[in-house]
Amino acid sequence: MEYDFTKTTQVCQRCKQGTNITQMSFFNNQMCCSRCIEIERAHPAFQAARDAELQAIKNGDFNFPGVGLPHDLFQWAKEVYV
């Protein structure tokens, strides 16, 4: 049986759209589609979230939950990604 890669197999936990590929957010533990990750990486708070995760790993915390979703992420994305 051949696998049909055109079928959606997952749902993005942030935008709720179907996707074949997800990635864990640096802000929280959501599994996000490529578009949501692209928006996240462009947000001004992204580098601080990434640095916090790296520091947690260096401290032995391999289950770091993230710094939290920025309160302005959705509004910011609407303004920047029109």
N, C-alpha and C positions, 0 to 999 in steps of 0.2 A: 504494500500500500504506500502510495506516494503522499507526502505531506503537502498541503496546499498553503503556501506562505502568503497568499493574498487574503486569507481570512483573518479577521481580527481575533486575537486570543486573550487580550487583556483590556482593562479599562484604567485610564489615568485617574489617580485618586484626587488630583487637583481640579482638572477641567471636566472630568467624567466622560471624555471622548474615548472611543475605541482606539486601540493601538496594538502594534505587534512588538514594540520595544518600549521598555520602561527603564528608568534609572532612579536611584534613591536621591532625594533632595538633600542638599547640604543644610537647609534651614530646619527641616524636621524629618520625620520618618516616612513621608509620603513617597509612593512609587509614581513617578511622573513620566509623561510622554516627552518626546524630543522637543516639541514646541514649548512646553512649560519649563523644561530645563534651560532652553535658550533664553527665555524671558528671565528666569531666575539668575542666570549667569550675568545678565546685563544690569541687574539691579545694583544700586550703589552699596548695599549691605552684603553682597555676595562674598567679597574677599574676606571680610571679618568673620563670616560664618565658616568659610573654608579654613581660615587660620585657627578658629576655635576647635574645629574638628581635628585638625592636625595636632594641636596641643593636647587634646584629650587622648588621642592615640599614643602620643609620646609618654603620657602619664599612665598608660595601661588601660584606659577606658575604651574598650572595643565595642561598647554598646551606647555610645554617645547619642542622645536623642536629638541633637541639634540645638541651635540657639533660639529657635522659634520662628515662625513665619512672620516677616515684617508686616506690621499693621497696614501699611500703605501699598503692599505688593499689587493687589488687583487694580486699585485706582491708578497707580503708577504705570502698570502695564497698559491700561486703557489709553492713557495719555501718550505714552511712548510708542506703542504698537497699534496705531490707528489704522 
